[in-house]
Amino acid sequence: MNINNIKQKLFFLLIFISVGLADANCSKSNNDSTTPVTPIAPVIPPALVNNVDFWYTSNDQSVLLQKQSGILSFGTVTNSNPFIDVDSTQTFQAIDGFGFTLTGGSAYVINQLSSSDKTNLLQELFGTSSISIGISYLRISIGASDLNASVFSYDDMPSGQTDPTLANFSLNNDMTDLIPLLKQIIAINPNIKILGSPWSPPVWMKDNNSSIGGGLQTQYYNVYAQYFVKYIQAMKAQGIVIDAITPQNEPLNPGNNPSMVLSAVQETNFIKNSLGPAFQAASITTKIIVYDHNCDQPTYPTTILSDATAAAFVNGSAFHLYAGDISALSTVHNLYPDKQVYFTEQYTASSGNFGGDLMWHVKNVIIGSMRNWSRNALEWNLANDPSFGPHTVGGCTTCKGALTIGSGITRNVGYYIVAHASKFVPAGSVRIYSNISGNLNNVAFLTPSGQKVLIVENDGASAASFNIRMNGKWVATALTGGGIGTYIW
């Protein structure tokens, strides 16, 4: 066959095909050749859009509070994962904040930083920028805690002398480190809530004349009430608002330095006969929160709350978890639902394991306290030096700060425990419904800006896939064994 004939036939065939395609795409409507018809475009599935931000910390420290880059898009694609359902129409308690105790020792070591390093650290801890973790609640000691370098009160007297008029009351011992640092923090976050707790009153008020153990003499109940009034007024004069106080840190622990024993009956009498009336007379609006000790003795706060006169002055109860179960908060809440509950202390030890501490504390202190009605969740010490100091003689020698400050700044497990909540759940948020699914402990919140936040702890040893479902749609995600995830949408 002539090669030219073949080329010609192919040429016309191509023309025929082109014309046919043109006719197909420009077919006439009602025989009107001037009316164009839009070509049918191929169906292209829409690109997935990320609906959920996911921040992750791994049990092995290989990933520390890092935002993940994968796409989490709500949809209805069927899979075999278990569901965590979130429902923002079911609301529970409002949230006051997350944070730490700013001990005198913490303030001291932070103040040893250079001016620029301290400024940057405070912005990281208390600011609202993308690099900040947004701490919104602090506990401080009224006088010294055991994580001060030495023991003091705000009205110390020579041995054998007393000061029933509190003429010698002074904040001077905290004017070098704690109070200046608090002022810098408040300049960054003016709305931060501060809770004050005493480890011991002045020793001249006590029946053993010692900073360790002993009890408050009844003759000084009214004087000690005025001590709290003077403290709140003096701090206010420094520009520091004390949102709440507890009458005694760990009132059933006589072994710390400082410390004091105060029974439930004694605390009841102190509040109803002295502290409450003193606050009322001085127009003090600072909240009175009772107990401030372990979850194994819920009858302590309920003893106080069962006394109508005392309870009228009381805002709620505070708990630690060195003994007992976190469900004790719900026990007290269910008996007295008009009173608040708080979680005010839990420490990580120098001998602790990062992964084990991360799991236990997120499960119990963050998720557990929130699911049991707490308005806050506080870890113990914000910062100390590489030797776990300063501390008093007889104070805690194994309490590890969220930060270790020496030649540099090390962020320890406590930092990440709190940051997974504080960075994403601001004060004024509300806990909302979510269900526990298997080993996936979790708690959900609705923030003031309308965002939903879900904190999940995989309590299992192996990775777990799951769906987060809301309003009939879900996203599929997964956490490694012992991993922590915070999801925001």
Summary of the structure (lengths in Angstrom):
residues: 489
radius of gyration: 30.5
end to end distance: 70.8
largest distance: 128.9
contacts: 1622
relative contact order: 0.16
helix: 30%
strand: 26%
